[in-house]
């Protein structure tokens, strides 16, 4: 009876949220249903709305949406290729662009709404450039021009890495990010990261029912079972939105791969991973609102969540992979079972969560930070987010176990400054839970996860084709009762080592890069650049299964960076990285990655830490995410 009442309550709350998303919008947003052009009103006045506008009114909104290449600029011996690409591409529809605008004909002219609309458009991965500006007319009204240029949206992604003389497959995906020009994402993918092979489909639909609610669906198969992810999200619209909400459901059957480290004398019979089967199910429903003005916003939210994580067949189901052969694992031995046992004590539970945040930011545009010539919107200022959760009596839907009482907390903070030619970003967080009932031996703080990242960009005014980048990160976990392990190697760690090398529980990594834009051979077609980089880092066992104290390890590397089309905000990298050892440079590691593996585009959240994170809930997750 309790479960039935609880589900009904969730459905009603989400229905209320959906109605709010469709109706509680600024008047400027609802005005988009008006025609493009209205009869010019008298300066600062309107017959339909006598309220004066200090800066005048908007009389016309002109949408100028370009394809990938501007026909007016196509010339030369490759003009046929430009025209072919344009012919194969479906431009973003003017209707979709217009619905993103926070203003319409007869709205008051407000530079803030123009700037926020421009930033919202650039937030979509299929829009390379967006400019929104006003032209003052002789009658003192405004004509607003919205110019956009598309990215190439049909993408075939291939992920490969070269490890120890052999090429290993990581990913193959075919994705259309802007189906029929309507902002719909359709994709199919095969992902293989150790034991975590996934074969599936994904679908993302923006603006359901004409509202600003988005939905995401993803489903398919893993090596050990199935997965299904579903979510609705109504984010805070730019810096002016007042309400937000999110609902998501995740069900996944997979295995957690514990790395045993890399052996220099590895053979086909060498154990490389211990595999722990997992079956997880998570549900969340949260609503939030904010008070204040843009640049000084206070956020409050309330939500419910339910989490279950079980380990079917443990301990007999634990397996060992030999030489990374995950298709033919062997039964786990007693040592492997006992090594992971203390990370099979996850506490299921239903929680009520309180969200509090303070956001004091402004946005500034930068050119060529992670992309070669693309623009990025960067939040400068401070952003604090705090979540408190308290469990209450419930039974896990998967395990049937009664959840112990526990208190959950999550804190994240970010800051950014841009003095002169520099950009400095700092972000970090900590989360965990405290158990206060049940077995006395299980009391105390559990699953404490913490991370800190500092990023530094420098673009010398006298050398505009260079971007110098530096990053320092620290990541760690304590008292983990659910699967958790980091590695020091990998594309976002010390890049001269494989992702499975050097298992640790805590690590710090320092990286520096010189990213150079070449400007040839076809600057109108694509962006081409090179990079020189170096990493140094260290890791500590930290009580995780098979963890080790690595000492300091270093890397030297170089790579090629490609952006298509010219001016794109996305980049593909081909890198070679050599580990630095006492006897000299070791064997190089070859990687192809889409998007910079480190940098602002990839984000300031560690991906390895994220796979062990409890269901993240916080005010920072309700913003419209910028690339």
Secondary structure as UniProt FT lines:
FT   HELIX           2..23
FT   HELIX           27..30
FT   HELIX           31..33
FT   TURN            43..44
FT   TURN            54..55
FT   STRAND          57..66
FT   HELIX           71..73
FT   TURN            77..78
FT   HELIX           79..88
FT   HELIX           94..100
FT   TURN            105..106
FT   HELIX           111..122
FT   TURN            125..126
FT   STRAND          127..136
FT   TURN            138..139
FT   STRAND          142..150
FT   STRAND          154..163
FT   TURN            164..165
FT   STRAND          166..179
FT   TURN            180..183
FT   STRAND          184..193
FT   TURN            194..195
FT   STRAND          196..205
FT   HELIX           208..210
FT   STRAND          214..222
FT   STRAND          226..234
FT   TURN            238..240
FT   STRAND          243..259
FT   TURN            264..265
FT   TURN            268..269
FT   STRAND          271..293
FT   TURN            294..295
FT   STRAND          296..310
FT   TURN            312..317
FT   STRAND          319..322
FT   TURN            323..324
FT   STRAND          325..331
FT   HELIX           334..340
FT   HELIX           341..343
FT   STRAND          349..367
FT   STRAND          375..392
FT   TURN            397..399
FT   STRAND          406..417
FT   TURN            420..421
FT   STRAND          422..435
FT   HELIX           440..442
FT   STRAND          444..458
FT   TURN            461..462
FT   TURN            464..465
FT   STRAND          466..478
FT   STRAND          486..487
FT   TURN            491..492
FT   TURN            495..496
FT   TURN            499..500
FT   STRAND          503..504
FT   STRAND          506..517
FT   TURN            523..525
FT   STRAND          526..540
FT   TURN            542..543
FT   TURN            545..546
FT   STRAND          551..564
FT   TURN            566..567
FT   STRAND          572..581
FT   TURN            582..583
FT   STRAND          584..594
FT   TURN            600..602
FT   HELIX           607..610
FT   TURN            611..612
FT   HELIX           619..622
//
